[in-house]
């Protein structure tokens, strides 16, 4: 099971629903353990939708590069997985 977001407002009407793409749990993101939508952008998107905006702000994915670097530094087996998945440049082991 992967995380998702569900926003409901006063009348219990669904305001917004976002879930992880089924392709997301992959070696590149440690099975879905890293790479998350930017919370402030998600909230701006929901607010714009509730306000009836004609265009909605995009929500980007934070690739959590600092987390990837930390995991690689502290856990050598993880560094090998991240490198094999293309998330850690060669020579960073």
TORNU-931027 format. One record per residue (C-alpha): x, y, z; residue in three letters. Coordinates in Angstrom, 2 decimals. Layout:
<pts>
c1 X&c2 Y&c3 Z&residuo ALA
...
</pts>
This chain:
<pts>
c1 0.00&c2 0.00&c3 0.00&residuo UNK
c1 1.26&c2 3.49&c3 -0.84&residuo UNK
c1 0.35&c2 6.87&c3 0.51&residuo UNK
c1 -2.32&c2 9.07&c3 -0.95&residuo UNK
c1 -4.02&c2 12.38&c3 -0.24&residuo UNK
c1 -7.72&c2 12.93&c3 0.18&residuo UNK
c1 -9.28&c2 16.34&c3 0.82&residuo UNK
c1 -12.89&c2 16.61&c3 1.89&residuo UNK
c1 -14.65&c2 19.86&c3 2.70&residuo UNK
c1 -17.66&c2 20.86&c3 4.83&residuo UNK
c1 -20.38&c2 18.94&c3 3.02&residuo UNK
c1 -18.17&c2 15.84&c3 2.91&residuo UNK
c1 -17.83&c2 16.38&c3 -0.81&residuo UNK
c1 -14.56&c2 15.16&c3 -2.27&residuo UNK
c1 -12.46&c2 18.22&c3 -3.04&residuo UNK
c1 -9.34&c2 16.53&c3 -4.35&residuo UNK
c1 -7.83&c2 13.10&c3 -4.46&residuo UNK
c1 -4.26&c2 12.27&c3 -5.33&residuo UNK
c1 -2.65&c2 8.90&c3 -5.11&residuo UNK
c1 0.67&c2 7.45&c3 -6.03&residuo UNK
c1 1.06&c2 6.31&c3 -9.61&residuo UNK
c1 1.15&c2 2.49&c3 -9.60&residuo UNK
c1 4.51&c2 2.70&c3 -11.36&residuo UNK
c1 6.00&c2 4.79&c3 -8.55&residuo UNK
c1 7.07&c2 1.98&c3 -6.21&residuo UNK
c1 10.31&c2 1.26&c3 -8.03&residuo UNK
c1 14.01&c2 0.83&c3 -7.26&residuo UNK
c1 14.55&c2 4.47&c3 -8.26&residuo UNK
c1 12.52&c2 5.67&c3 -5.28&residuo UNK
c1 13.26&c2 2.81&c3 -2.89&residuo UNK
c1 9.89&c2 1.19&c3 -3.39&residuo UNK
c1 8.02&c2 4.45&c3 -2.82&residuo UNK
c1 9.94&c2 5.36&c3 0.33&residuo UNK
c1 11.24&c2 8.63&c3 -1.15&residuo UNK
c1 9.94&c2 11.17&c3 -3.68&residuo UNK
c1 6.90&c2 13.01&c3 -2.36&residuo UNK
c1 4.70&c2 15.84&c3 -3.63&residuo UNK
c1 5.57&c2 19.26&c3 -2.20&residuo UNK
c1 2.95&c2 19.82&c3 0.55&residuo UNK
c1 2.55&c2 23.58&c3 -0.01&residuo UNK
c1 1.96&c2 22.99&c3 -3.72&residuo UNK
c1 -0.63&c2 20.29&c3 -3.00&residuo UNK
c1 -2.48&c2 22.66&c3 -0.68&residuo UNK
c1 -2.35&c2 25.51&c3 -3.24&residuo UNK
c1 -3.77&c2 23.12&c3 -5.84&residuo UNK
c1 -6.65&c2 22.11&c3 -3.55&residuo UNK
c1 -7.43&c2 25.72&c3 -2.61&residuo UNK
c1 -7.48&c2 26.77&c3 -6.27&residuo UNK
c1 -9.77&c2 23.87&c3 -7.14&residuo UNK
c1 -12.18&c2 24.73&c3 -4.31&residuo UNK
c1 -12.18&c2 28.36&c3 -5.46&residuo UNK
c1 -13.19&c2 27.23&c3 -8.96&residuo UNK
c1 -10.00&c2 28.43&c3 -10.63&residuo UNK
c1 -9.80&c2 27.99&c3 -14.40&residuo UNK
c1 -6.27&c2 26.64&c3 -14.17&residuo UNK
c1 -4.77&c2 24.74&c3 -11.29&residuo UNK
c1 -1.20&c2 25.09&c3 -10.07&residuo UNK
c1 1.02&c2 22.12&c3 -10.79&residuo UNK
c1 2.30&c2 19.92&c3 -8.02&residuo UNK
c1 5.93&c2 18.91&c3 -8.31&residuo UNK
c1 7.70&c2 15.96&c3 -6.75&residuo UNK
c1 10.47&c2 16.57&c3 -4.25&residuo UNK
c1 13.10&c2 14.01&c3 -5.22&residuo UNK
c1 14.62&c2 14.27&c3 -1.75&residuo UNK
c1 18.17&c2 14.29&c3 -3.05&residuo UNK
c1 19.54&c2 15.17&c3 0.42&residuo UNK
c1 17.81&c2 12.08&c3 1.84&residuo UNK
c1 19.25&c2 9.94&c3 -0.94&residuo UNK
c1 22.76&c2 11.24&c3 -0.18&residuo UNK
c1 22.33&c2 10.63&c3 3.56&residuo UNK
c1 21.04&c2 7.08&c3 3.04&residuo UNK
c1 23.96&c2 6.32&c3 0.76&residuo UNK
c1 26.49&c2 7.69&c3 3.24&residuo UNK
c1 25.08&c2 5.83&c3 6.25&residuo UNK
c1 24.09&c2 2.56&c3 4.61&residuo UNK
c1 26.53&c2 1.19&c3 1.99&residuo UNK
c1 24.11&c2 -1.53&c3 0.77&residuo UNK
c1 21.53&c2 1.22&c3 0.15&residuo UNK
c1 24.13&c2 3.19&c3 -1.80&residuo UNK
c1 24.56&c2 0.25&c3 -4.17&residuo UNK
c1 20.79&c2 0.02&c3 -4.72&residuo UNK
c1 20.53&c2 3.77&c3 -5.32&residuo UNK
c1 23.47&c2 3.71&c3 -7.71&residuo UNK
c1 22.06&c2 0.77&c3 -9.65&residuo UNK
c1 18.74&c2 2.64&c3 -9.92&residuo UNK
c1 20.48&c2 5.73&c3 -11.29&residuo UNK
c1 19.74&c2 7.90&c3 -8.26&residuo UNK
c1 23.35&c2 8.13&c3 -7.09&residuo UNK
c1 26.21&c2 9.03&c3 -9.43&residuo UNK
c1 29.08&c2 6.59&c3 -9.87&residuo UNK
c1 31.90&c2 7.17&c3 -7.43&residuo UNK
c1 29.57&c2 8.13&c3 -4.55&residuo UNK
c1 29.83&c2 4.72&c3 -2.84&residuo UNK
</pts>
